[in-house]
């Protein structure tokens, strides 16, 4: 968690933390910066759990994907990238769908990257461009989505290209915990045109606010034309660009749209033969093209421990398992020699303020057992509660 001296709305300062307090009292400690350029992000951008684990595991500043993409756009290289030019060619011959998180949070995506794709579509003569918006409200204020939608609509007017086809809260379109029923709702909106219908995306989202449903949890909305028909549905042969740069919450929707043998839910009208491109590599097992390849990080903590023959254990519940493994290891999925892993399942609840203890007891039990066995030289452990319950915005639950 972060550190702030003020107690107001500060769950950690307001909570009873005997173990944490004892550690601070009895051992040397310091504070480290976890945002902006110190962790490879643009100046002023807040850090996040992926970035933190990546920098700790690398032992140095790792320039994040957002920084690399921003620089590519600024230098003009983005608009000349062969994969993107090929995407635009396919879009001219069929239709182009742009999907991703509409946000300036900079954790999973950035709206400026979507704007760059819209500009590129205009410059390359792509006429039928449809945007499938995923609303944030988790790394941004919970009702700022209407501002992002208004800015997007203005940008589409400026470029004379693009139409919003669907709007979904990230709770549905960006699940990472195998809750495929959520992904199905986003899929059915994008592919089958099924869901709540609306002519005006901003008015529809405001209506959700009136029902106390904020950005993250907005049920998928299908934007319709003047005849009440869906503006666009993803069809076989279309070109699709998923512009999120962070992998973990992009994988399941990508699989739903591209994986032929997927049996997680009934996929009616599965759009075969999509020309699908992702901003970064979402999974080593995917055979899809991606624009920005992962950085190859050598001499990271995981490899140092292997070289020193140090047995190390990684322990986390589902929500943070990728962080102590994949991200900590510099974006490498496969365990290093001498590395063991324990995954404790996260509880199946709608939001973690309903069960703020999450699976901390299971993580604790696994760590205590490993300590007593004395097998490991190093243990890397993540307790997810402060992060995940904090995201709910419910102070009492976080305390």
CORMOSUL-V796706 format. One line per field, one symbol per residue. ss: DSSP state (H for helix, E for strand, C for the rest). burial: 1 if it has 24 or more other ideal C-beta (glycine too) atoms within 12 Angstrom, else 0. A space follows every 50 residues. Layout:
BEGIN
ss=???
burial=???
END
This chain:
BEGIN
ss=CCCCCCCCCCHHHHCCCHHHHHHHHHCCCCCCCCCHHHHCCCCCCCCCHH HHHHHHHHCCCCCCHHHHHHHHHHHCCHHHCHHHHHHHHHHHHCCEEEEE EECCCCCCCCHHHHHHHHHHHHHCCCCCEEEEEEECCCCCCCCCHHHHHH HHHHHHHHHCCCEEEEEEEHHHHCCCCCCHHHHHHHHHHHHHCCCEEECC HHHHHHHHHHCCCCHHHCCCEEEECCCCCECCCCCCCCEEEECCCCCCCC HHHHHHHHCCCCCCCCCCCCCCCCEEEEEECCCCCCCCEEEECCCCCCCC HHHHHHHCCCCEEEEEEHHHHHHHHHHCCCCCCCCCCCEEEEEECCCCCC CHHHHCCCCHHHHHHHHHHHHHHCCCCEEEEECCHHHHHHCCCCHHHHC
burial=10000000001100000000000000000000010001111100111111 11111111000111111111011000011010111011011101111111 11111111111111111111110101011111111111110111111110 11101100101111111111111111101101111111111111111100 11011101100011111111111100000111111001111111111111 11111111100000101001100111111111100101111101001001 11101000000111111111111111111111101100111111011000 1110111111011001100100000101111111111111111000110
END
